[in-house]
Amino acid sequence: MLKKIAITLAVVVAIVAAAPLLFPYDHYKTRVEEALKARIGIDTKIGQIRFGYEPVPTLFLEDIEFGRDNEGKIGQVRVPITWKNLFNFRTELHRVVFAEALLREDFARSLPGRLKPSAEGDIHLATVKLERLTLQLPKSQFGPLSGGLQLNSDGTFKEVTLTDSTGVAEATIKPKSGKFSIDFQARNWTLPGKHPVPFDHLTVRGVADANGAVIDDIRGQLFSSVFTGTAQIDWQTQWQLSGTLETKSLQVEPLILVFNDNTRASGRMAAAAQFLLVGDSYENLFTQPQIAMNFAISNGNLHNLDLVGPLKSQGPTVQRRGGQTTFETLTGVFKYDQGKILLQDLKLDSGKFKAQGNLTIAGEQDISGRISAQLKSGSLVVQNTMTVAGKLNAPELHSGGTYKPGGGTTQIF
């Protein structure tokens, strides 16, 4: 008897569990499409409506397309059938998931307002989870991003939190006086583009609107050194990022390795930089940066470049790679534009030895320039002017010979 009751109960449970799977949801597609069109004010087409247990009871709306001009599409909307959602089904839904969405940027910005419940009592989406959201920009795509969207009880936009595909960067966006506040946080994050600068941590805060953003607070750590700055972003017609950065004690060697495999200097650097990045899309914004930076490096070395050696010869010499130059301070102006590096107004001081000049690195790492050097020992002073040529990894110093101002012997070595 008990066995028959157990079997009967099992059959009933199986029927109840299977019933939602057998329900003809697609018969109601047109009604749902019309309801969505009335809610968001744009034509809506749904590919399929179904029910599943994955892993909890869930209602699926799949292959949703918005508008007639590629406003957007969502691969899947998942509505979990929880007790909370059942009891509030006509008024409020929680933990709704939008997955695999591609939305035009202007349409995405309008969605919070479109989803706001009307006076007739539309369903309020309390919390929305975003999975792999991609924004379609005028000339490129941005994403995929994941995160969460929260709406206030009256349906107005409260905040959205987005993370990149690596999960190490997160942005929180909130409405602020008709604009949007932005709070970006990242740890162990690498700048995208041609030069992958690795940040230990980075904080960016500002205010954005449809035309761009003003970033009034940039703070972070790069190669164990703190830096600060400000910036402005314009994305109305093309992507343009400009701003300033300052640091007090940055390690030079790992920074150089970001731009070139052949490190040429070491030491600690204080610097104030201005930068400008322009691109027709986010993807190539960081490809060709323009940088102008005043710098001062202390207690370092120039590797593979011996500026003192040519001072030992009174006749013309060509000194090729090898050796190093130790210095107490090295100051100058660094400029980078279209792959070309200018090192201007260079001044090196190492006590008895001093040098100054200008260098250019361009093309296939071709290096050129002129350096004037002076070595002082007691009352004796010798000088030399050198032409720099060759490659960055194999520089050549061409010297016309050492001379002593006023004449006389130059032997001080």
N, C-alpha and C positions, 0 to 999 in steps of 0.2 A: 504493500500500500504506500509506504513512504517513498519507495523507489518511483512509483507512478507519479506521485505528487512532485517529486524533484524533477522528473523528466518534463512534466507539464509546465512547471515554473521556468525551466530552462528554455523551453520552446517559446513561452510568452515573452521572456526577456529577449530572446533572439529576435522575435518579431518586432518588439518595441525598438530595439537597437537598429534593426534593419529598415524600419519604416521611413526614417528621415532620408535614408539613402535611395529609397524608391520613389520619393515624392517628385513629381514633375515640375521642378523649379523653373525650367526654361519656359514654361507656359506663362510665367510672371515676368519674364525679361522686359517686355514692352512697358509694363506698369512701372517697374523699377527705373528703367531708362527715362520715362517721362517725369518720374518723381525727382531724379537726379538733375534733369534738365531744368525743372522748375526751381530747384534748390540753388544750383550754381550758375544758372543763367546762360548755359551753353549746351549745344547738342552733345548727347552722350550715347555711346553704343557699347553694349556689354556682349562679350563673346560667349560666356557660359556662366551659369549659376549652379552650384552643386553643394552638397553637404558631405562632410567627412570627419573621421576621427584621427587627427594628426597633431599631437596625440590626444587632444581633448576635442569634444564636439565643436565643430567650427563650420560656419557658413562661408563659402568661397564665392567671390565675384571675380571672374578672370577675363583678361584681355579687354580692358576698358579703354576706350578711345574718346577724347574730348575734342569738340569743335570740328570745323571744316578746314582749318588752316594749320594743322599740325600743332595745336595748342599743347597737347600732351597725351600720354598714355600710361596706364598702370597695368603691370603684368598680373598683379593679384592683390585683392583686398580680402583680408581675413577678419571675420567677426567671431570671437570666441563665444560659445553658448554657455556662459557662466550664470550662476544664480543671480548675481548682481545685474547682469545684462538682461536676464529674463524678466526680473521684477520691474526693470526700468526701460523695457524695450521701446516703448512709445515716446520716451522723454530723453533718455541718456544712455550712451554706450561708452564702455571703457576698454582699453587695450586693443583697439582696432589697429590692424597692421596694414600699411601700404608697402608693397614689395615690388622691386624691379620697375621703378617709375622713371619715365623720361618726360620732363616737363619744360616747356618753354619758360625762360626766366621771368618774363612779365606775367605770364599766367600763374606761375608758382607764387609770385608776390601777391597776387590778387586772391589766392585761395582762402586765407583766413577770413577775409571779408565775405567771400561767397558762401563759406560754410556757416556763417553766423545764422542762428535760428531766426525765423520770421515770427511775427506776432501770432501767426496761426498755430504755432506750437511745433515747429520742426524738431527732429531729434538732435540733441546736443552731443557732439563728439568730445568727451571729456579729455581723453588721452589717446594719442595716435603714435604708434611706433613706426619709424621709417627704416626700411631696409633697402640699401643699394639705390638711393635716389640720385639721378643725374639731371643736372640743369643744362638745358640747351641755350647757349649764348648766341648772339648774332653770327659769330664766325667759328664757334668751337663749342665743346662740351666741358662741363665742370663736374667732376665726381669720379666714381660713385661715392656717395656719402650715406651714413646711417645715423640714427639718433631717435629723438622723440619730440613730438609737438604737443604742447599743452594749451588748452583754451580756457578762458574764464567761464564762469557759470552763465554769463549772458552771451557766450559764443564768441566774444572778442579774443583776439590773439594775445596769449600770455607770454610764451617763450618757446623757442625751438633750440634744441641741442643737437649738434652734428659732429660726427667723428669721421676721419678719413678711413680708407681701407686698411691701413696699418694699425689703427687704434691708438696711436701715440699722440695725435693732435685732436683737440676738441674745441668747438666754437659754440658759444651761447649767444643767441640773438633775442633781444627784447624790444618792444615798442617804446619809443621815447619822444614825446612831443612831436608827433607826426613823422618821426624818423625812426631809426633802429640803433640801439646800442649793441656793440660787438665786444665780446670778451673771448679772445683766442688764447688757449693754453697748450703748450706742447713740451714734451720731454723726450730727449734722445731722438730729435726730429731732424731730418735732412732736407735742406732747401731743394726743391725740384729745379731741374734745368741743367745747363752745361757744366756749372760749377757747384757740386753738391756740398755746400757748407753745412757741417754737422753741429747743430746747437745742442748743448747740454740741457738747457731749458729756455723757453721763450714765452713771453707774455706780451700780447698786443691788445690794446683797448682803444676804442674810438666810437664814432657815430657815423652811420651810413644812410644814404637815401638812394633814389633811383639812378642818380648820376655818378655816385662814387662814395668815398669815405674819407673822413679826417681822422687820422690816428694820432692822438695826443700823448700816448704812453706806450713806448716800446722799452721793454726791459728783458734782459736775459743773460745767459752765460755761454761763452764760446771759448773752448780750449781752456777752461777753468778761469776765465777772465770775465768780469762783469762789464756789460755795455748798456747804454741807454740811447734813446732817440725818439724822433717823431717822423711822421710820413703822411702823404696824401695819395689817395688812389682815385683815378678817373677811369670809368669803364663805359661811358656814354657812347663814344664813337669807336674808341679802341682802348686797350688796356694800357694805362700809364701809371707808374708808381715812382714817386720821388720823395726824398726825405733826407734826414741827417742821422748819423750815428757817432757816438763817442765812446772811447775806452781809455783806461788809464794804464793797464799793464797786461797787454795781450802777448801771448807767445807767438813769435814771428814764424818760426820754422813750420809748424803744422798748418798755419794759414797759407803759406806759400805753396805747400804741397797740394792744396785744393785747386790751385790754378796751374800748377806745373809740377811734374814728377821730380824735377831737379831742384832741390832746395839750394838757395844761394846765401842765406843769412840765418842767424840765430840771435836771440836776445829778447828783451821785453820792450813792447812798444806802447807808447801813448799816441792816440790818433784822433782826429776829427775829420769825418768824411761826409761828403755829399754824394748822393747817388740818384740816377735816373734810369728807369727801365721802361721800355716801350715795346709793345707787341700787338699784333692783330688778334691774338687769343691768349688765354691764360697759360696754355701749354708752352708758348714760346716767349712769354714775358721775361723770363730769366736767362734767355739765350745769349743776348749781347748787352750786358749792363754797361752803363757809363758811370765811372767813379772818379772823383777828385778828392784826394786825401792829403792833409798835412800830417806828417808823422815825425816821431822822435824815438829812436831805438837806443836802449842803453845796455852796456856790458855784453856785447855780442861779438860775432865773428862773421866775416865774409868768406865763405868756403870756396875753394877752387879758384881763388883770385888773390894773388900776392901783389899788393900795390907797392910794397917796400922794396922788393927784389930789383926792379929796374933802376932804382936810385943807386945801386952799387956799381953801375957801369957808366963810364964817361962817353962811350961810343954808342951808336945805334944798336938796338936790340929788339928781338921779338920773343916775348915770353909767352909760352903757351900754358895750358891748364896746369893746375897744381898749386899747392900751398894755401895759405889763408892770411887774412888780415884781421887782427884783433883791434877792437875799438872800444872807447868808453862811451861815445855818443855818435849817432849817425842820424842826421836830420835831412828832410827834403819834402818834395811834393810828388805824390804818386798819382798818375792819371791812367785810366783804362778806358778805351773806346774802340769798338769794332775789332777786338782782338789785338790791339796795339797798346803796348805799355810804354809810358813816358816816365822817367825818373828825373825830375828837374831840381835844380838848386840843391844838389847833394852836398852835404858838408860832413866830413868824417874827422873825428878828433880822438887821438890816442896818446895824448900827452906830447911827446917829442915829435910824433908823426901826425901830419894833417893832410887832408886831401879834399878837393871839391871838383864838381863837374856835373855832366848831364849824360844820361844813357837812354837808348831806345831799344825795345825788344819788339820785333814785328815779324811778319811772314812765318817762315818755318823756324821759329825761335832764333832768328838772326839778331845779334846784338851789335850795337854800334854806339859811339860817343867819344867824348874827350874827358880826360881827368888830369887835373894839375895837382901835383903832390909836393910836399915839403917835409924835410927831416931836419931837426935841429938837435945839435949836440954841443952843449956849452955855448961858445960864441960862434961856432961854425954852423952855417945853414946851407943845405943843398936843395935844389929844386929840379923838377922834371915835369914834362907834359907828355902824356901818353894818349894814343888813339886806341880805342877799344874796337875789336872786330871779332869775326868768327861766330860760333854758335853759343847758346846759353850754357850748354853742357861742355863746351870746349872753347872758352874765350881766349882771345889773343891780345896781348898788350904790346903795341908798337911804340918804341921810345926812340927819340932822337939823341938821347944821351943826357946825363946829369950835368948841371952847371951850378956854379956858385955865384950868386949875385955879387958883383964887384970884382969877379975874377979870383984867381988863386987856386990852390989845391982843393979837391973835393973829397979827399980820402978821409973818411970818418968811420969806416968799418974795420 
